[in-house]
Amino acid sequence: RDYLTMKIAKILVLLALFVVTSARRPMNFVIFNPDEMRAESLGCYGNKVAKTPNFDTFANKGTRFEQCHTTATVCTQSRASFMTGWYVHVRGHRSLWHLLHNDEPNLLRYLKEAGYTVKWWGKNDLLSQDSFDSSVTSAMHMGGPQNGGNSYKFGEAGYYSFLSDAYNGDWNKTSDYNNVAVFSYSCLTVWRIVVLKLSIYRLPFSSWKLNQPNHS
């Protein structure tokens, strides 16, 4: 009987330690920011052609917004808005060359100042050089082809329109694919560490698999 009591006491202590450490551990955030991807490009928003199974599953298990609007039509202005809460005209973030400076509000900097490790995969199009070190712990960008050549010749009106011809090579060798692959592997590594820690307490957890979708 004393042996059973000691076993129960040990189990209760372990559970108490797990609850305490879990309560003190801040939640993790993953901000996945596709480049200029309209909602209609995803299957979960009704697209019948695009195959986006991971996005669709994520939408079914999470919260899918139907009235979420952007303040600008291209990436830098939009990113400046949702990282600051500002309209683009507040501090003149009206173009791809007006990035966030260190004296401006910045969600990533606030997270880092709160003790978070902020890791960045992929291209920038958000932070100026003077605000990068204060906002990001480490950054990585994988190279590779991104698109075809400029659709216009130098001197033509559309040369600076950012319009390019289609990329005709293997899509799984592009810069976007390489960055997503590195990010996914990093998430898997972190998840395995978390699973290892949880297995000490023999708590149930659901497995997480990295699928190979067509686009998502």
ABEGO torsion letter per residue (X at the ends): XAAAAAAAAAAAAAAAAAAAAAAABBBBBBBBBBBGBBAAABAAAGBAABBBAAAAAAAAABBBBABBBBABABAAAAAAAAAAGBBAAAAGBABAABBBBAABBBAAAAAAAAGBBBBBBEBBGABBAAAAAAABABBBBBBEBABBBBABBBGBAAAAAGBBBBBABBAAABAAAAAAAAAAAAAAAAAAAAAAAAAAAGBBBBBBBBBBBAAX
